[in-house]
Amino acid sequence: MEIELLTPSKETTDIILEEGGDPLKSCFQCGLCTGVCPWNKLTTFSLRKLIHKSQLGLVDFEDEEVWRCVACNACVKRCPRDVNVPVLMRAIRRVIMEVGAGIVPHSLRISEKNIAGVGNPLGEPPERRMDWAKDLDVKTFTKGTEILYFPCCYQAYDPPTRRAAIATVNILKKVKADFGIPDNNVVCCGESIRKAGAESLFRRLAETNIKIFNELGVKKILVTSPHCYHTFKDEYPEFGGKYEVIHLSQYIDQLIQQGKLKFSNPLVKKVTYHDTCCLGRYQGIYEEHRRILSSIPGIEFEEMRDNREYSLCCGGCAGRLWMETKKGERFAELRLEQVAEVGAEVLALSCPYCMANFNDAVVTTGKSETIEVKDLAELVSEAL
């Protein structure tokens, strides 16, 4: 067997550090990240090895392995040194996306161009962004309105995912909330394309939205996407966008606790819930969804074996939603096996990316007749 000798490159390590790769300095190669990485439930991926190559300046920027990480945060929650792997992977990808040191997957490049050109990853016309609400009698947000409801790109354009936005409007109207939606000038929040390494594009998107929000005097933003939640709450403040950000699940839970939202229509279904990474491991939001489901009459709630902080990622974050994943390596298909194990008729979730992945997975696994995928907002709206 031939042994290939490689020479460490300080220049390569330095450029990763320059692009935000400081977590490299903390990793002491225990390998725990590889042990908990969801990829190793389906294939082989040594995150420890990739990090070590980066420390030595030996990372191959043309290797598809640099695009595997879905930034699910499972490794971060268990790392004894608190190494922020999503931030590290973002830095490695910046070297490719911003510096041009490697190859960007074709489908990801298309989504990046769509976001840069028309403000959404689907390539849809920006002037149609709020068409989903044209028959719902919803006002456009103006100064003095209490809540800005900001649906994500998928909920604005993708018909199956759009149901969550429509259901949200129904709920807000039911409780007589003072809310409005943006006009067509807003753009993608930029959360996932930033994790994919397109930092300059993310900053442009953030600046566009923040300018609009600040000119309108926005103080409170309600979202139905955990990705919007994370970036508005944790990333926009750095660029001058400081708002109270609340996810719909938190809002509904508060209304129920205050006695302002009551259910009158029983939903006789066996339901399980999928914890999304950006609400769960990133934000620690777990119990709100379970309290809501338990409050709906008729629902029999069953917990999957991988739940809360141990939930299995759907595979859609950090740009992976826009990249091709081979059959047999799709997290959503594996997760559906856990849904079937508990005999649930409905898989409830609170994320448009999860919705897109599971809608595909029920078809590819032949489970579309036995498992219904629904956003929590849809179930709440149906029970009112």
KANOR-V967322 format. One record per backbone hydrogen bond with DSSP energy under -0.5 kcal/mol. CO is the residue of the C=O (numbers start at 1). NH is the residue of the N-H. E is the energy in kcal/mol with one decimal. If there is no record, write none. Layout:
CO/NH/E + CO/NH/E
//
This chain:
2/4/-0.5 + 3/5/-0.6 + 6/8/-0.6 + 8/10/-0.6 + 9/13/-1.8 + 10/14/-2.7 + 11/15/-2.0 + 12/16/-1.7 + 13/17/-2.2 + 14/18/-2.5 + 15/19/-1.3 + 16/21/-1.7 + 17/20/-1.6 + 21/24/-2.1 + 22/25/-2.1 + 23/26/-1.2 + 23/27/-1.0 + 31/35/-1.5 + 32/36/-1.5 + 33/37/-1.2 + 37/40/-1.5 + 38/41/-1.9 + 39/42/-1.8 + 39/43/-2.9 + 43/45/-0.5 + 45/47/-1.0 + 46/50/-1.8 + 47/51/-2.5 + 48/52/-2.4 + 49/53/-2.6 + 50/54/-1.7 + 51/55/-2.2 + 52/56/-1.9 + 53/57/-0.7 + 53/58/-3.5 + 53/59/-0.8 + 56/9/-1.5 + 59/61/-0.8 + 60/63/-1.8 + 61/103/-0.8 + 63/66/-1.6 + 64/67/-1.7 + 65/68/-1.4 + 65/69/-0.5 + 73/77/-1.8 + 74/78/-0.6 + 75/78/-0.8 + 75/79/-1.1 + 79/82/-1.2 + 83/85/-1.6 + 84/88/-1.9 + 85/89/-3.2 + 86/90/-2.0 + 87/91/-1.8 + 88/92/-2.1 + 89/93/-2.4 + 90/94/-1.9 + 91/95/-1.5 + 92/96/-0.8 + 93/97/-3.4 + 94/98/-2.9 + 94/99/-1.4 + 95/101/-1.9 + 96/100/-0.7 + 105/109/-2.4 + 106/110/-2.0 + 107/111/-1.8 + 108/112/-2.5 + 109/113/-2.3 + 110/114/-2.3 + 111/115/-2.5 + 112/116/-2.5 + 113/117/-2.5 + 114/118/-3.1 + 114/119/-0.7 + 114/120/-0.8 + 115/119/-1.2 + 119/188/-2.0 + 120/123/-1.2 + 125/128/-1.8 + 126/129/-1.7 + 128/131/-1.7 + 130/133/-1.5 + 131/134/-1.7 + 133/136/-1.8 + 133/138/-0.6 + 139/181/-2.0 + 142/145/-2.1 + 146/220/-0.5 + 147/149/-0.7 + 147/180/-2.0 + 148/150/-0.7 + 148/222/-2.8 + 149/151/-0.7 + 149/182/-0.6 + 150/224/-0.6 + 152/156/-1.4 + 153/157/-1.9 + 154/158/-2.4 + 157/159/-0.6 + 158/162/-2.5 + 159/163/-0.7 + 160/163/-0.6 + 161/164/-1.6 + 161/165/-0.6 + 162/165/-0.6 + 162/166/-2.1 + 163/167/-2.4 + 164/168/-2.0 + 165/169/-2.0 + 166/170/-2.0 + 167/171/-2.2 + 168/172/-2.7 + 169/173/-2.5 + 170/174/-2.0 + 171/175/-1.7 + 172/177/-2.7 + 173/176/-1.3 + 177/179/-1.2 + 178/147/-2.2 + 180/149/-2.9 + 181/141/-3.1 + 183/186/-1.1 + 190/194/-1.7 + 191/195/-1.6 + 192/196/-1.4 + 193/198/-2.2 + 194/197/-1.9 + 197/199/-1.8 + 198/202/-2.2 + 199/203/-2.4 + 200/204/-1.7 + 201/205/-2.4 + 202/206/-2.9 + 203/207/-2.5 + 204/208/-1.9 + 205/209/-2.4 + 206/210/-2.9 + 207/211/-2.1 + 208/212/-1.8 + 209/213/-3.1 + 210/214/-2.9 + 211/215/-2.1 + 212/216/-1.6 + 213/217/-0.5 + 213/218/-2.6 + 214/217/-0.8 + 219/244/-3.1 + 220/148/-2.6 + 221/246/-2.6 + 222/150/-2.7 + 223/248/-2.2 + 225/229/-2.3 + 226/230/-2.5 + 227/231/-2.2 + 228/232/-2.9 + 229/233/-2.2 + 230/234/-2.8 + 230/235/-0.5 + 231/235/-1.4 + 231/236/-2.7 + 235/238/-0.9 + 236/239/-2.0 + 236/241/-2.1 + 237/240/-1.6 + 240/242/-0.8 + 241/243/-0.6 + 243/245/-0.7 + 244/221/-3.0 + 246/223/-2.2 + 247/250/-0.8 + 247/251/-2.0 + 248/252/-3.0 + 249/253/-2.1 + 250/254/-2.1 + 251/255/-2.1 + 252/256/-2.5 + 253/257/-2.4 + 254/258/-2.0 + 255/260/-2.7 + 255/261/-0.9 + 256/259/-1.3 + 264/266/-0.7 + 266/268/-0.6 + 267/269/-1.7 + 269/271/-0.7 + 269/300/-2.7 + 270/345/-2.3 + 270/346/-2.0 + 271/302/-2.7 + 272/348/-3.0 + 273/275/-0.6 + 274/276/-0.5 + 276/279/-0.5 + 276/280/-2.7 + 277/282/-2.2 + 279/285/-2.8 + 280/284/-3.6 + 284/286/-0.9 + 286/290/-0.8 + 287/291/-2.6 + 288/292/-2.1 + 289/293/-2.4 + 290/294/-2.2 + 291/295/-1.0 + 292/295/-0.7 + 292/296/-0.8 + 293/296/-0.8 + 295/297/-0.6 + 296/299/-1.3 + 297/267/-3.0 + 299/301/-0.7 + 300/271/-2.5 + 305/307/-0.9 + 306/312/-0.5 + 307/310/-2.2 + 308/311/-2.0 + 311/313/-0.5 + 314/332/-0.9 + 316/321/-1.3 + 317/320/-2.0 + 319/322/-1.3 + 320/323/-1.6 + 326/329/-2.2 + 329/331/-0.6 + 330/333/-0.7 + 330/334/-1.4 + 331/335/-2.6 + 332/336/-1.8 + 333/337/-0.8 + 334/337/-0.6 + 334/338/-0.9 + 335/338/-0.6 + 335/339/-1.6 + 336/340/-2.5 + 337/341/-1.8 + 338/342/-1.2 + 339/344/-1.7 + 340/343/-1.2 + 345/372/-2.8 + 346/272/-2.2 + 346/348/-0.7 + 347/374/-2.5 + 348/274/-2.5 + 349/376/-2.7 + 351/355/-2.3 + 352/356/-2.3 + 353/357/-2.4 + 354/358/-2.9 + 355/359/-2.4 + 356/360/-1.5 + 357/361/-2.2 + 358/362/-2.4 + 359/363/-0.7 + 360/364/-2.5 + 361/365/-2.1 + 362/367/-2.1 + 362/368/-1.2 + 363/366/-1.1 + 367/370/-1.1 + 367/371/-2.6 + 372/347/-3.1 + 372/374/-0.6 + 374/349/-1.7 + 375/378/-0.8 + 375/379/-1.5 + 376/380/-2.4 + 377/381/-2.5 + 378/382/-2.3 + 379/383/-1.5 + 380/384/-0.7 + 381/384/-0.8 + 383/264/-1.6 + 383/265/-2.6
//
